[in-house]
Amino acid sequence: MIYRELGKSVLKVLIIGFGCWPVSNDWTGARDKDSIATVNEAIELGNNFFV
């Protein structure tokens, strides 16, 4: 995974953000259980940048 500083802060985030709009059941009909599992898996794999 490649991380970079976020702006002028000391925070380091993954260079590719995880787009969160698909996990909202309002627009996609995604089930909460599946959405939570997907986000948890992304975190376990090292993602720390959610947009």
PDB file of N, CA, C, O and CB in Angstrom:
ATOM      1  N   MET A   1       0.840  -1.170   0.000  1.00  0.00           N
ATOM      2  CA  MET A   1       0.000   0.000   0.000  1.00  0.00           C
ATOM      3  C   MET A   1       0.892   1.242   0.000  1.00  0.00           C
ATOM      4  O   MET A   1       1.938   1.283   0.647  1.00  0.00           O
ATOM      5  CB  MET A   1      -0.959  -0.007   1.216  1.00  0.00           C
ATOM      6  N   ILE A   2       0.454   2.228  -0.729  1.00  0.00           N
ATOM      7  CA  ILE A   2       1.203   3.478  -0.811  1.00  0.00           C
ATOM      8  C   ILE A   2       0.413   4.563  -0.072  1.00  0.00           C
ATOM      9  O   ILE A   2      -0.754   4.809  -0.377  1.00  0.00           O
ATOM     10  CB  ILE A   2       1.466   3.886  -2.307  1.00  0.00           C
ATOM     11  N   TYR A   3       1.057   5.201   0.893  1.00  0.00           N
ATOM     12  CA  TYR A   3       0.448   6.254   1.685  1.00  0.00           C
ATOM     13  C   TYR A   3       1.165   7.573   1.409  1.00  0.00           C
ATOM     14  O   TYR A   3       2.354   7.592   1.091  1.00  0.00           O
ATOM     15  CB  TYR A   3       0.492   5.907   3.193  1.00  0.00           C
ATOM     16  N   ARG A   4       0.429   8.666   1.536  1.00  0.00           N
ATOM     17  CA  ARG A   4       1.007  10.003   1.385  1.00  0.00           C
ATOM     18  C   ARG A   4       0.420  10.907   2.448  1.00  0.00           C
ATOM     19  O   ARG A   4      -0.651  10.639   2.994  1.00  0.00           O
ATOM     20  CB  ARG A   4       0.745  10.580  -0.037  1.00  0.00           C
ATOM     21  N   GLU A   5       1.146  11.994   2.737  1.00  0.00           N
ATOM     22  CA  GLU A   5       0.632  12.963   3.695  1.00  0.00           C
ATOM     23  C   GLU A   5      -0.596  13.655   3.116  1.00  0.00           C
ATOM     24  O   GLU A   5      -0.650  13.959   1.924  1.00  0.00           O
ATOM     25  CB  GLU A   5       1.718  13.999   4.066  1.00  0.00           C
ATOM     26  N   LEU A   6      -1.567  13.894   3.964  1.00  0.00           N
ATOM     27  CA  LEU A   6      -2.802  14.541   3.557  1.00  0.00           C
ATOM     28  C   LEU A   6      -2.636  16.051   3.716  1.00  0.00           C
ATOM     29  O   LEU A   6      -2.615  16.575   4.830  1.00  0.00           O
ATOM     30  CB  LEU A   6      -4.012  14.017   4.390  1.00  0.00           C
ATOM     31  N   GLY A   7      -2.520  16.731   2.589  1.00  0.00           N
ATOM     32  CA  GLY A   7      -2.324  18.179   2.614  1.00  0.00           C
ATOM     33  C   GLY A   7      -1.052  18.545   3.358  1.00  0.00           C
ATOM     34  O   GLY A   7       0.008  17.966   3.124  1.00  0.00           O
ATOM     35  N   LYS A   8      -1.169  19.514   4.256  1.00  0.00           N
ATOM     36  CA  LYS A   8      -0.015  19.951   5.039  1.00  0.00           C
ATOM     37  C   LYS A   8      -0.006  19.329   6.429  1.00  0.00           C
ATOM     38  O   LYS A   8       0.774  19.735   7.291  1.00  0.00           O
ATOM     39  CB  LYS A   8      -0.002  21.465   5.153  1.00  0.00           C
ATOM     40  N   SER A   9      -0.871  18.348   6.646  1.00  0.00           N
ATOM     41  CA  SER A   9      -0.957  17.703   7.953  1.00  0.00           C
ATOM     42  C   SER A   9       0.084  16.588   8.059  1.00  0.00           C
ATOM     43  O   SER A   9       0.804  16.298   7.103  1.00  0.00           O
ATOM     44  CB  SER A   9      -2.378  17.142   8.192  1.00  0.00           C
ATOM     45  N   VAL A  10       0.147  15.982   9.215  1.00  0.00           N
ATOM     46  CA  VAL A  10       1.053  14.851   9.424  1.00  0.00           C
ATOM     47  C   VAL A  10       0.337  13.521   9.186  1.00  0.00           C
ATOM     48  O   VAL A  10       0.933  12.454   9.332  1.00  0.00           O
ATOM     49  CB  VAL A  10       1.637  14.889  10.846  1.00  0.00           C
ATOM     50  N   LEU A  11      -0.945  13.592   8.819  1.00  0.00           N
ATOM     51  CA  LEU A  11      -1.708  12.372   8.567  1.00  0.00           C
ATOM     52  C   LEU A  11      -1.249  11.715   7.275  1.00  0.00           C
ATOM     53  O   LEU A  11      -1.057  12.387   6.261  1.00  0.00           O
ATOM     54  CB  LEU A  11      -3.211  12.675   8.504  1.00  0.00           C
ATOM     55  N   LYS A  12      -1.074  10.400   7.317  1.00  0.00           N
ATOM     56  CA  LYS A  12      -0.725   9.649   6.117  1.00  0.00           C
ATOM     57  C   LYS A  12      -1.925   8.788   5.744  1.00  0.00           C
ATOM     58  O   LYS A  12      -2.436   8.016   6.555  1.00  0.00           O
ATOM     59  CB  LYS A  12       0.561   8.773   6.337  1.00  0.00           C
ATOM     60  N   VAL A  13      -2.358   8.941   4.500  1.00  0.00           N
ATOM     61  CA  VAL A  13      -3.528   8.204   4.031  1.00  0.00           C
ATOM     62  C   VAL A  13      -3.181   7.442   2.755  1.00  0.00           C
ATOM     63  O   VAL A  13      -2.251   7.795   2.031  1.00  0.00           O
ATOM     64  CB  VAL A  13      -4.720   9.162   3.785  1.00  0.00           C
ATOM     65  N   LEU A  14      -3.940   6.408   2.506  1.00  0.00           N
ATOM     66  CA  LEU A  14      -3.783   5.624   1.288  1.00  0.00           C
ATOM     67  C   LEU A  14      -4.003   6.532   0.078  1.00  0.00           C
ATOM     68  O   LEU A  14      -4.863   7.412   0.117  1.00  0.00           O
ATOM     69  CB  LEU A  14      -4.773   4.421   1.266  1.00  0.00           C
ATOM     70  N   ILE A  15      -3.243   6.332  -0.981  1.00  0.00           N
ATOM     71  CA  ILE A  15      -3.343   7.233  -2.137  1.00  0.00           C
ATOM     72  C   ILE A  15      -4.659   7.078  -2.893  1.00  0.00           C
ATOM     73  O   ILE A  15      -5.033   7.973  -3.651  1.00  0.00           O
ATOM     74  CB  ILE A  15      -2.187   6.984  -3.085  1.00  0.00           C
ATOM     75  N   ILE A  16      -5.364   5.979  -2.708  1.00  0.00           N
ATOM     76  CA  ILE A  16      -6.666   5.791  -3.348  1.00  0.00           C
ATOM     77  C   ILE A  16      -7.714   5.657  -2.256  1.00  0.00           C
ATOM     78  O   ILE A  16      -7.649   4.748  -1.429  1.00  0.00           O
ATOM     79  CB  ILE A  16      -6.670   4.536  -4.289  1.00  0.00           C
ATOM     80  N   GLY A  17      -8.678   6.565  -2.258  1.00  0.00           N
ATOM     81  CA  GLY A  17      -9.717   6.530  -1.239  1.00  0.00           C
ATOM     82  C   GLY A  17     -10.796   5.507  -1.551  1.00  0.00           C
ATOM     83  O   GLY A  17     -11.049   5.170  -2.707  1.00  0.00           O
ATOM     84  N   PHE A  18     -11.415   5.028  -0.499  1.00  0.00           N
ATOM     85  CA  PHE A  18     -12.525   4.088  -0.611  1.00  0.00           C
ATOM     86  C   PHE A  18     -13.806   4.903  -0.756  1.00  0.00           C
ATOM     87  O   PHE A  18     -14.203   5.604   0.175  1.00  0.00           O
ATOM     88  CB  PHE A  18     -12.595   3.124   0.633  1.00  0.00           C
ATOM     89  N   GLY A  19     -14.448   4.815  -1.903  1.00  0.00           N
ATOM     90  CA  GLY A  19     -15.687   5.550  -2.134  1.00  0.00           C
ATOM     91  C   GLY A  19     -16.833   4.928  -1.365  1.00  0.00           C
ATOM     92  O   GLY A  19     -17.132   3.748  -1.548  1.00  0.00           O
ATOM     93  N   CYS A  20     -17.470   5.690  -0.519  1.00  0.00           N
ATOM     94  CA  CYS A  20     -18.478   5.136   0.388  1.00  0.00           C
ATOM     95  C   CYS A  20     -19.923   5.250  -0.101  1.00  0.00           C
ATOM     96  O   CYS A  20     -20.823   4.685   0.521  1.00  0.00           O
ATOM     97  CB  CYS A  20     -18.367   5.811   1.700  1.00  0.00           C
ATOM     98  N   TRP A  21     -20.163   5.966  -1.196  1.00  0.00           N
ATOM     99  CA  TRP A  21     -21.562   6.115  -1.598  1.00  0.00           C
ATOM    100  C   TRP A  21     -22.248   4.785  -1.889  1.00  0.00           C
ATOM    101  O   TRP A  21     -23.449   4.674  -1.643  1.00  0.00           O
ATOM    102  CB  TRP A  21     -21.648   6.996  -2.813  1.00  0.00           C
ATOM    103  N   PRO A  22     -21.538   3.748  -2.410  1.00  0.00           N
ATOM    104  CA  PRO A  22     -22.255   2.498  -2.691  1.00  0.00           C
ATOM    105  C   PRO A  22     -22.723   1.751  -1.439  1.00  0.00           C
ATOM    106  O   PRO A  22     -23.593   0.886  -1.539  1.00  0.00           O
ATOM    107  CB  PRO A  22     -21.376   1.593  -3.498  1.00  0.00           C
ATOM    108  N   VAL A  23     -22.171   2.061  -0.277  1.00  0.00           N
ATOM    109  CA  VAL A  23     -22.577   1.330   0.924  1.00  0.00           C
ATOM    110  C   VAL A  23     -23.830   1.918   1.563  1.00  0.00           C
ATOM    111  O   VAL A  23     -24.323   1.388   2.559  1.00  0.00           O
ATOM    112  CB  VAL A  23     -21.447   1.321   1.933  1.00  0.00           C
ATOM    113  N   SER A  24     -24.346   3.002   1.004  1.00  0.00           N
ATOM    114  CA  SER A  24     -25.569   3.601   1.524  1.00  0.00           C
ATOM    115  C   SER A  24     -26.776   2.889   0.914  1.00  0.00           C
ATOM    116  O   SER A  24     -26.944   2.871  -0.306  1.00  0.00           O
ATOM    117  CB  SER A  24     -25.613   5.128   1.221  1.00  0.00           C
ATOM    118  N   ASN A  25     -27.595   2.316   1.756  1.00  0.00           N
ATOM    119  CA  ASN A  25     -28.749   1.593   1.217  1.00  0.00           C
ATOM    120  C   ASN A  25     -29.814   2.533   0.661  1.00  0.00           C
ATOM    121  O   ASN A  25     -30.769   2.076   0.033  1.00  0.00           O
ATOM    122  CB  ASN A  25     -29.357   0.715   2.292  1.00  0.00           C
ATOM    123  N   ASP A  26     -29.665   3.845   0.883  1.00  0.00           N
ATOM    124  CA  ASP A  26     -30.633   4.789   0.324  1.00  0.00           C
ATOM    125  C   ASP A  26     -30.579   4.817  -1.203  1.00  0.00           C
ATOM    126  O   ASP A  26     -31.610   4.957  -1.862  1.00  0.00           O
ATOM    127  CB  ASP A  26     -30.381   6.189   0.878  1.00  0.00           C
ATOM    128  N   TRP A  27     -29.384   4.685  -1.759  1.00  0.00           N
ATOM    129  CA  TRP A  27     -29.217   4.806  -3.208  1.00  0.00           C
ATOM    130  C   TRP A  27     -29.054   3.467  -3.905  1.00  0.00           C
ATOM    131  O   TRP A  27     -29.501   3.297  -5.039  1.00  0.00           O
ATOM    132  CB  TRP A  27     -28.032   5.668  -3.512  1.00  0.00           C
ATOM    133  N   THR A  28     -28.419   2.523  -3.240  1.00  0.00           N
ATOM    134  CA  THR A  28     -28.062   1.290  -3.933  1.00  0.00           C
ATOM    135  C   THR A  28     -28.843   0.065  -3.490  1.00  0.00           C
ATOM    136  O   THR A  28     -28.828  -0.960  -4.172  1.00  0.00           O
ATOM    137  CB  THR A  28     -26.624   1.028  -3.749  1.00  0.00           C
ATOM    138  N   GLY A  29     -29.521   0.159  -2.362  1.00  0.00           N
ATOM    139  CA  GLY A  29     -30.224  -1.003  -1.841  1.00  0.00           C
ATOM    140  C   GLY A  29     -29.292  -1.987  -1.141  1.00  0.00           C
ATOM    141  O   GLY A  29     -29.687  -3.113  -0.839  1.00  0.00           O
ATOM    142  N   ALA A  30     -28.044  -1.560  -0.880  1.00  0.00           N
ATOM    143  CA  ALA A  30     -27.085  -2.438  -0.199  1.00  0.00           C
ATOM    144  C   ALA A  30     -27.576  -2.750   1.214  1.00  0.00           C
ATOM    145  O   ALA A  30     -28.143  -1.894   1.893  1.00  0.00           O
ATOM    146  CB  ALA A  30     -25.676  -1.784  -0.150  1.00  0.00           C
ATOM    147  N   ARG A  31     -27.350  -3.977   1.638  1.00  0.00           N
ATOM    148  CA  ARG A  31     -27.745  -4.369   2.988  1.00  0.00           C
ATOM    149  C   ARG A  31     -26.692  -3.881   3.983  1.00  0.00           C
ATOM    150  O   ARG A  31     -25.494  -3.916   3.701  1.00  0.00           O
ATOM    151  CB  ARG A  31     -27.926  -5.913   3.089  1.00  0.00           C
ATOM    152  N   ASP A  32     -27.149  -3.430   5.141  1.00  0.00           N
ATOM    153  CA  ASP A  32     -26.237  -2.921   6.163  1.00  0.00           C
ATOM    154  C   ASP A  32     -25.163  -3.938   6.527  1.00  0.00           C
ATOM    155  O   ASP A  32     -23.996  -3.577   6.683  1.00  0.00           O
ATOM    156  CB  ASP A  32     -27.013  -2.527   7.407  1.00  0.00           C
ATOM    157  N   LYS A  33     -25.541  -5.193   6.662  1.00  0.00           N
ATOM    158  CA  LYS A  33     -24.603  -6.247   7.039  1.00  0.00           C
ATOM    159  C   LYS A  33     -23.465  -6.351   6.019  1.00  0.00           C
ATOM    160  O   LYS A  33     -22.300  -6.473   6.397  1.00  0.00           O
ATOM    161  CB  LYS A  33     -25.334  -7.597   7.165  1.00  0.00           C
ATOM    162  N   ASP A  34     -23.799  -6.304   4.748  1.00  0.00           N
ATOM    163  CA  ASP A  34     -22.789  -6.394   3.692  1.00  0.00           C
ATOM    164  C   ASP A  34     -21.912  -5.147   3.651  1.00  0.00           C
ATOM    165  O   ASP A  34     -20.701  -5.239   3.452  1.00  0.00           O
ATOM    166  CB  ASP A  34     -23.458  -6.605   2.335  1.00  0.00           C
ATOM    167  N   SER A  35     -22.529  -3.980   3.840  1.00  0.00           N
ATOM    168  CA  SER A  35     -21.780  -2.730   3.830  1.00  0.00           C
ATOM    169  C   SER A  35     -20.765  -2.680   4.973  1.00  0.00           C
ATOM    170  O   SER A  35     -19.618  -2.278   4.778  1.00  0.00           O
ATOM    171  CB  SER A  35     -22.736  -1.542   3.922  1.00  0.00           C
ATOM    172  N   ILE A  36     -21.198  -3.088   6.161  1.00  0.00           N
ATOM    173  CA  ILE A  36     -20.305  -3.104   7.324  1.00  0.00           C
ATOM    174  C   ILE A  36     -19.157  -4.073   7.097  1.00  0.00           C
ATOM    175  O   ILE A  36     -18.011  -3.759   7.417  1.00  0.00           O
ATOM    176  CB  ILE A  36     -21.077  -3.486   8.601  1.00  0.00           C
ATOM    177  N   ALA A  37     -19.446  -5.232   6.554  1.00  0.00           N
ATOM    178  CA  ALA A  37     -18.397  -6.219   6.280  1.00  0.00           C
ATOM    179  C   ALA A  37     -17.389  -5.688   5.262  1.00  0.00           C
ATOM    180  O   ALA A  37     -16.189  -5.933   5.391  1.00  0.00           O
ATOM    181  CB  ALA A  37     -19.017  -7.527   5.770  1.00  0.00           C
ATOM    182  N   THR A  38     -17.866  -4.968   4.260  1.00  0.00           N
ATOM    183  CA  THR A  38     -16.985  -4.408   3.236  1.00  0.00           C
ATOM    184  C   THR A  38     -16.059  -3.352   3.815  1.00  0.00           C
ATOM    185  O   THR A  38     -14.858  -3.360   3.544  1.00  0.00           O
ATOM    186  CB  THR A  38     -17.805  -3.810   2.101  1.00  0.00           C
ATOM    187  N   VAL A  39     -16.607  -2.448   4.609  1.00  0.00           N
ATOM    188  CA  VAL A  39     -15.785  -1.402   5.236  1.00  0.00           C
ATOM    189  C   VAL A  39     -14.781  -2.016   6.206  1.00  0.00           C
ATOM    190  O   VAL A  39     -13.622  -1.602   6.236  1.00  0.00           O
ATOM    191  CB  VAL A  39     -16.676  -0.377   5.973  1.00  0.00           C
ATOM    192  N   ASN A  40     -15.206  -2.991   6.994  1.00  0.00           N
ATOM    193  CA  ASN A  40     -14.282  -3.652   7.923  1.00  0.00           C
ATOM    194  C   ASN A  40     -13.138  -4.348   7.182  1.00  0.00           C
ATOM    195  O   ASN A  40     -11.993  -4.309   7.631  1.00  0.00           O
ATOM    196  CB  ASN A  40     -15.037  -4.669   8.787  1.00  0.00           C
ATOM    197  N   GLU A  41     -13.441  -4.969   6.074  1.00  0.00           N
ATOM    198  CA  GLU A  41     -12.408  -5.636   5.276  1.00  0.00           C
ATOM    199  C   GLU A  41     -11.411  -4.618   4.720  1.00  0.00           C
ATOM    200  O   GLU A  41     -10.204  -4.860   4.718  1.00  0.00           O
ATOM    201  CB  GLU A  41     -13.049  -6.437   4.124  1.00  0.00           C
ATOM    202  N   ALA A  42     -11.920  -3.487   4.252  1.00  0.00           N
ATOM    203  CA  ALA A  42     -11.042  -2.433   3.740  1.00  0.00           C
ATOM    204  C   ALA A  42     -10.091  -1.953   4.839  1.00  0.00           C
ATOM    205  O   ALA A  42      -8.906  -1.737   4.582  1.00  0.00           O
ATOM    206  CB  ALA A  42     -11.875  -1.248   3.194  1.00  0.00           C
ATOM    207  N   ILE A  43     -10.597  -1.789   6.045  1.00  0.00           N
ATOM    208  CA  ILE A  43      -9.762  -1.361   7.172  1.00  0.00           C
ATOM    209  C   ILE A  43      -8.709  -2.418   7.483  1.00  0.00           C
ATOM    210  O   ILE A  43      -7.540  -2.091   7.688  1.00  0.00           O
ATOM    211  CB  ILE A  43     -10.628  -1.087   8.420  1.00  0.00           C
ATOM    212  N   GLU A  44      -9.115  -3.671   7.519  1.00  0.00           N
ATOM    213  CA  GLU A  44      -8.172  -4.765   7.798  1.00  0.00           C
ATOM    214  C   GLU A  44      -7.066  -4.838   6.751  1.00  0.00           C
ATOM    215  O   GLU A  44      -5.941  -5.230   7.062  1.00  0.00           O
ATOM    216  CB  GLU A  44      -8.914  -6.103   7.857  1.00  0.00           C
ATOM    217  N   LEU A  45      -7.375  -4.465   5.524  1.00  0.00           N
ATOM    218  CA  LEU A  45      -6.383  -4.501   4.450  1.00  0.00           C
ATOM    219  C   LEU A  45      -5.486  -3.270   4.429  1.00  0.00           C
ATOM    220  O   LEU A  45      -4.566  -3.186   3.616  1.00  0.00           O
ATOM    221  CB  LEU A  45      -7.077  -4.638   3.120  1.00  0.00           C
ATOM    222  N   GLY A  46      -5.750  -2.304   5.326  1.00  0.00           N
ATOM    223  CA  GLY A  46      -4.881  -1.147   5.440  1.00  0.00           C
ATOM    224  C   GLY A  46      -5.444   0.154   4.939  1.00  0.00           C
ATOM    225  O   GLY A  46      -4.747   1.168   4.952  1.00  0.00           O
ATOM    226  N   ASN A  47      -6.688   0.162   4.495  1.00  0.00           N
ATOM    227  CA  ASN A  47      -7.272   1.407   4.009  1.00  0.00           C
ATOM    228  C   ASN A  47      -7.614   2.311   5.188  1.00  0.00           C
ATOM    229  O   ASN A  47      -8.206   1.866   6.171  1.00  0.00           O
ATOM    230  CB  ASN A  47      -8.529   1.127   3.154  1.00  0.00           C
ATOM    231  N   ASN A  48      -7.242   3.570   5.083  1.00  0.00           N
ATOM    232  CA  ASN A  48      -7.570   4.547   6.113  1.00  0.00           C
ATOM    233  C   ASN A  48      -8.086   5.857   5.504  1.00  0.00           C
ATOM    234  O   ASN A  48      -8.092   6.896   6.163  1.00  0.00           O
ATOM    235  CB  ASN A  48      -6.343   4.821   6.984  1.00  0.00           C
ATOM    236  N   PHE A  49      -8.517   5.794   4.244  1.00  0.00           N
ATOM    237  CA  PHE A  49      -8.983   6.994   3.541  1.00  0.00           C
ATOM    238  C   PHE A  49     -10.336   6.689   2.910  1.00  0.00           C
ATOM    239  O   PHE A  49     -10.424   6.026   1.876  1.00  0.00           O
ATOM    240  CB  PHE A  49      -7.950   7.458   2.454  1.00  0.00           C
ATOM    241  N   PHE A  50     -11.383   7.185   3.552  1.00  0.00           N
ATOM    242  CA  PHE A  50     -12.750   6.935   3.104  1.00  0.00           C
ATOM    243  C   PHE A  50     -13.352   8.243   2.629  1.00  0.00           C
ATOM    244  O   PHE A  50     -13.318   9.249   3.339  1.00  0.00           O
ATOM    245  CB  PHE A  50     -13.611   6.307   4.235  1.00  0.00           C
ATOM    246  N   VAL A  51     -13.909   8.225   1.413  1.00  0.00           N
ATOM    247  CA  VAL A  51     -14.484   9.444   0.843  1.00  0.00           C
ATOM    248  C   VAL A  51     -15.922   9.243   0.456  1.00  0.00           C
ATOM    249  O   VAL A  51     -16.563  10.169  -0.041  1.00  0.00           O
ATOM    250  CB  VAL A  51     -13.691   9.896  -0.361  1.00  0.00           C
TER     251      VAL A  51
END
